[in-house]
Amino acid sequence: MKTLFIHSLLLMVVVLFVAGCDSDNFQDNPVSNQNITESTQSQGTYFKKGGNGRIAFVSRRDGNNEIYVMNADGTKLTNLTKNGATDNQPDWSPHGKQIVFVSNRDGKDEIYTMNADGTGITRLTYNHGSNVSPSWSPNGKQIAFTSYRDGNYEIFLMNTDGTNLTRLTKNEANDDNPDWSPNGKQIVFASNRNGDYDIYIMNADGSGVTQLTHDFHAVNPAWSSNSNHIAFSAAPNDDENYEIYVMNADGSGITRLTYLTGYDFYPSWSSDSKQIAFSSEHEGSSDIYIMNADGTGITNVTNNHSSLDMHPKWGK
């Protein structure tokens, strides 16, 4: 059984450069009852432009982890944070005017917001435990995040000014990677509460927890903008690379999208749900890629082979 702390997957991307096996002969996970559909994929150099919004992501191209933004084709690259700390895990506000992110600029991982041009940085959390994985609610009023403040990783909710803190999950397992449904009524997340990491959903008040995947080693869930699908990264067999999968929002119809050497993480949907951005070590170092929602047209949009680019978040 893999014991993978989801919050540390960003660090895992930094240090792992393991070339995975060619998975043309993928087989269903023998311990899972779920059916997997294989997509017909093209690994070409073309992708259909049409996703709206810029992409925020993490890059080490200036020597440490910083938050950058770029157009979906990789142009107009801008460093927003410009400091010596480690800045990670950006997410856009629904109106696109702010970004929430994680930084250790004050000594440990805390959650901050800033304007979309990098100004107005504001610290939201003040706690002795690690605070990571922020996700901005669709109505713009709340931020879900993961915190270690009570001895394990649990999902919390707060207002966008850091007030009205509410704990949503209450168990001894690790819960992480929250992402909102587009209507704001549910949150999808990853948890190892049943042994392996799998994908779960719950109501926005923490009730109605439902497991969607089973024995799938699944992390990084991302809800599509049209509400119909959830993308995630998974390695359902111990000898598999982490690849990008998609499923219906009820957990049915699991389909594998990527067949790349190297780990694939952090899927993020375009606002029209027609494309997915993700980070991959396919060409050695981690870069940002874009593909169509069916897995075709995979394109490396950062091509930064001398450094690391990861954790993309597509603006809505």
Secondary structure, 3 states (H helix, E strand, C coil): CCCCCHHHHHHHHHHCCCCCCCCCCCCCCCCCCCCEEECCCCCCCCCCCCCCCCEEEEECCCCCCEEEEECCCCCCCEECCCCCCCEEEEEECCCCCEEEEEECCCCCCEEEEEECCCCCCEECCCCCCCEEEEEECCCCCEEEEEECCCCCCEEEEEECCCCCCEECCCCCCCEEEEEECCCCCEEEEEECCCCCCEEEEEECCCCCCEECCCCCCEEEEEECCCCCEEEEEECCCCCCCCEEEEEECCCCCEEECCCCCCCEEEEEECCCCCEEEEEECCCCCCEEEEEECCCCCCEECCCCCCCCEEEEEECC
